[in-house]
Amino acid sequence: MQVGYLVILQHKLIDNSNKHGIMAKTGKTVATLLIGAAIGAAVGYLLATDKEKRQEDMAKIKDRFSNLKDKLAKKTEDFEHEIYNS
C-alpha cells in the first residue's frame, strides 16, 4: 500500500511540474506577443506621421533611450561597487 501511494504521489509531482513548465512557456509567449505588438504599433505610428513630426518623435525617443542608458550604466556601476566593496 505504501509503495502504491508513493508512485501516485510521484506521478502527481511530475504532472504538476509539467503544468508549471507549460504555464511559464505560455507566459513568455504572451509577453513576446505583447512586446511585438507594441513595437509594431510604434513603428506604424512613426511611419504614418509627417516627416517633421516623425523627426521630433525620433529625437525624443533617442533622448529617452540615452537617459535610460545613462541610468542603467550608473545603476550597474553602483551595483558593482556594492559587490566589490562589501
TORKOL-550775 format. One record per residue: x, y, z of N, C-alpha, C in turn. Coordinates in steps of 0.001 Angstrom, whole numbers, plus 500000, padded with zeros to 6 digits. Each point is the difference from the previous one (the first is absolute). Layout:
// residues N
PT n_east n_north   n_up ca_east ca_north  ca_up c_east c_north   c_up
PT      X       Y      Z       X        Y      Z      X       Y      Z
...
//
This chain:
// residues 86
PT n_east n_north   n_up ca_east ca_north  ca_up c_east c_north   c_up
PT 500818  498804 500000  499182   501196 500000 500865  501265 500000
PT 501062  499998 500783  500883   501161 500084 500687  500269 498659
PT 500438  498961 499324  500693   500155 498726 499054  500574 498956
PT 498774  499531 499975  499012   500516 499053 499727  501473 500217
PT 499920  500404 501273  499775   501399 500325 501173  500861 499536
PT 501232  499523 500192  501180   500744 499561 500033  500159 498489
PT 499587  498955 499286  499974   500079 498534 498985  501039 499553
PT 498824  499993 500611  498959   500977 499649 500463  501413 500346
PT 500602  500166 501173  500498   501311 500415 501087  500489 499050
PT 500914  499108 499633  501073   500352 499076 499424  500394 498639
PT 498987  499276 499538  499361   500303 498720 499348  501379 500037
PT 499339  500341 501115  499377   501315 500126 501039  501109 500005
PT 501133  499776 500651  501055   501010 500018 500537  500242 498596
PT 500177  498948 499240  500475   500138 498624 498979  500758 499167
PT 498711  499670 500163  498950   500698 499254 499980  501482 500343
PT 500137  500348 501291  499976   501405 500407 501198  500760 499456
PT 501164  499367 499973  501168   500701 499468 499838  500249 498507
PT 499358  499099 499299  499723   500199 498578 499060  501169 499782
PT 498980  500113 500851  499038   501104 499876 500693  501338 500200
PT 500916  500068 500974  500712   501260 500239 500897  500340 498822
PT 500613  499011 499378  500835   500237 498828 499189  500535 498839
PT 498811  499437 499812  499117   500453 498923 499527  501420 500270
PT 499668  500279 501268  499531   501339 500346 501107  501030 499795
PT 501237  499638 500339  501115   500926 499808 500209  500278 498517
PT 499902  498957 499180  500167   500190 498558 498883  500867 499439
PT 498786  499791 500484  498859   500794 499545 500197  501465 500384
PT 500477  500242 501209  500245   501368 500454 501044  500693 499138
PT 501060  499277 499656  501042   500578 499151 499455  500292 498614
PT 499151  499110 499498  499415   500197 498675 499107  501233 499990
PT 499178  500142 501025  499100   501160 500082 500820  501284 500115
PT 501040  499985 500824  500843   501187 500156 500661  500362 498676
PT 500485  499000 499283  500635   500242 498706 499013  500596 499016
PT 498788  499469 499982  498977   500537 499103 499652  501444 500343
PT 499891  500313 501292  499683   501368 500406 501121  500969 499639
PT 501234  499578 500199  501137   500854 499635 500018  500226 498490
PT 499768  498945 499236  499962   500121 498544 498892  500937 499542
PT 498841  499891 500653  498883   500872 499641 500326  501461 500319
PT 500637  500239 501139  500360   501374 500378 501018  500581 499016
PT 500980  499197 499629  500998   500472 499038 499346  500267 498642
PT 499121  499113 499581  499301   500183 498728 499144  501257 499998
PT 499315  500250 501118  499172   501206 500100 500872  501258 499957
PT 501136  499970 500686  500898   501163 500003 500554  500274 498602
PT 500421  498947 499312  500522   500164 498636 498897  500504 499072
PT 498816  499449 500134  498871   500451 499180 499677  501463 500234
PT 500036  500418 501261  499737   501401 500325 501054  500906 499374
PT 501263  499580 500133  501076   500826 499451 499905  500115 498484
PT 499647  498929 499344  499909   500029 498543 498767  500756 499501
PT 498958  500075 500834  498762   500646 499582 500042  501526 500172
PT 500924  500486 500821  500051   501443 500239 500832  500697 498929
PT 499870  501326 499950  500774   500750 499013 501476  500066 500414
PT 500834  500444 499100  501456   499933 500185 500468  500811 501211
PT 499478  501226 500176  500424   500845 501126 499622  499376 501332
PT 498768  499536 500094  499522   499367 501235 500806  498736 500287
PT 500294  499227 498973  500773   498772 500154 501402  500311 500521
PT 500620  501059 499447  501340   500379 500451 499981  500471 501460
PT 498945  500742 500364  499837   500431 501391 499878  498799 500929
PT 499129  499078 499612  499778   498808 500822 501257  499148 500110
PT 500726  499860 498905  501238   499216 500033 501031  500661 500909
PT 500059  501323 499989  500925   500714 500879 499632  499753 501462
PT 498701  500041 500306  499548   499724 501370 500348  498569 500412
PT 499757  499059 499092  500284   498594 500298 501494  499796 500231
PT 500829  500598 499149  501460   499875 500165 500441  500597 501326
PT 499407  501138 500370  500335   500654 501268 499615  499109 501180
PT 498817  499417 499931  499544   499120 501091 500870  498755 500105
PT 500375  499422 498868  500872   498832 500029 501375  500371 500550
PT 500489  501177 499648  501287   500456 500508 499940  500155 501519
PT 498926  500618 500497  499825   500154 501446 499897  498643 500692
PT 499253  499102 499389  499850   498659 500565 501341  499277 500030
PT 500766  500135 498936  501321   499369 499924 500910  500560 501092
PT 499969  501315 500204  500820   500625 501041 499595  499519 501390
PT 498694  499916 500245  499512   499524 501304 500406  498542 500233
PT 499885  499189 498966  500369   498594 500119 501497  499856 500255
PT 500812  500803 499326  501449   499958 500222 500328  500403 501433
PT 499318  501008 500509  500222   500457 501379 499589  498917 500989
PT 498846  499387 499775  499533   498924 500888 500978  498831 499975
PT 500491  499659 498810  500958   498907 499873 501279  500326 500753
PT 500465  501225 499842  501217   500435 500692 499804  499947 501515
PT 498852  500484 500489  499705   499966 501433 499924  498560 500508
PT 499375  499135 499212  499856   498600 500381 501365  499319 500069
PT 500861  500249 499022  501350   499431 500009 500786  500522 501200
PT 499870  501280 500267  500693   500593 501138 499531  499336 501301
PT 498706  499794 500116  499431   499374 501183 500490  498564 500168
PT 500094  499272 498889  500443   498608 500064 501473  499910 500408
PT 500831  500796 499358  501446   499890 500226 500451  500646 501302
PT 499220  500902 500546  500410   500691 501229 499233  499561 501236
PT 499278  498906 499911  499284   499555 501197 500726  498904 500706
//
